Amino acid sequence: MDHHKAIRDELARAAERLGADGDEIRGLSRSRLYNVLEDLGADRYLLAFVGSWGNTMSDRQVLKELQEWNRSGGHFRFDRLIASTDGKRE
């Protein structure tokens, strides 16, 4: 699976919800993508996924979160994040 293409497709879907042109979004660099989404008024969690892409989250993790983001209509469920990390503390 081409995670980069899938991530860009999910980001384009999220951006379209904010009024952007999905095709334009797919072609942006990661840093430009973050800035454009921020200018569009993207939620801080969506921006965090973009900022973490290739940094603190694997491509697979970012893709999973973006897919969930889009399925939920752009509503991040913080309780889901807490539940997924429960028991992993050292």
N, C-alpha and C positions, 0 to 999 in steps of 0.2 A: 504494500500500500504506500502511495506517495503522500506522506503526512503533510508535507509543505503545501501541496495543492489543496488537500482536504481542509487544512487550517485556513488557507486563504479563502476557500469557498465558504466556510462557516463565518469568517470575519466579514465577508461580503454580505452574507445574509443578515448579520447583526447590523451592519452599517446601513443597509437598505431600510431597515426599520427606523433608522435615524434620519432618513431622507437622502442618503448618499447614493451614488451610482455604483453598483456592485462591481461592474467591470473595471472602473477606475480604481477602486479599492484593491482589487486583486493585483494590480501592477505596482503598487507603492512599496517602497522599502519599509522595513519594520519600524524604523525611527519615524519616518514620515507618516506611516499608518497610525502610530500612536497619537501623533499631533493632530491628524485629521479627525480621528475619532474623538479626541478631547474637544476639539473645536465644535464638533457636532453635538456635544453634550452627553457623550457616553458615560455610563455608570462607572464608578470607580472599580468595580469588580471586573468589568469587561476590560478596562484599561490595565488592570493588574495582570490579566491573562496575557495581554499583548506584551506588556513589559517583562513578564516572566518567560516568555517564549524564547527558547535558546539560552536561557540564563539559569533560572532556578527551577524551571519545570521542563520535563522532557516534551518532545513533540507529541508523544502519545497522550500525556497528561493534559496538555493544552487543548488538543483536539477533543478529548473527552469532555472537558469543561465547557468548551465552546458549543459542542453538540447539545449538551444539557442546557446551556444558556439559551440557545435558539429554540429548543423544545419547550422550554418554560415560558417562552415569550419575552425573554429578557429580564427575568426575575431570578436573581441569585439566591439560592436557599442556603444561608449560613449554617443552619442546623444540619444540613446534609454534609457540609464540610467537617463540622465537629464530629458527627457520627462516623465519618469515614476515617478519622484519625484517632478515634477513641481506642485506647489500649496499645497504642504505638509509642507511647512516651516511655522514656527510660529513666 
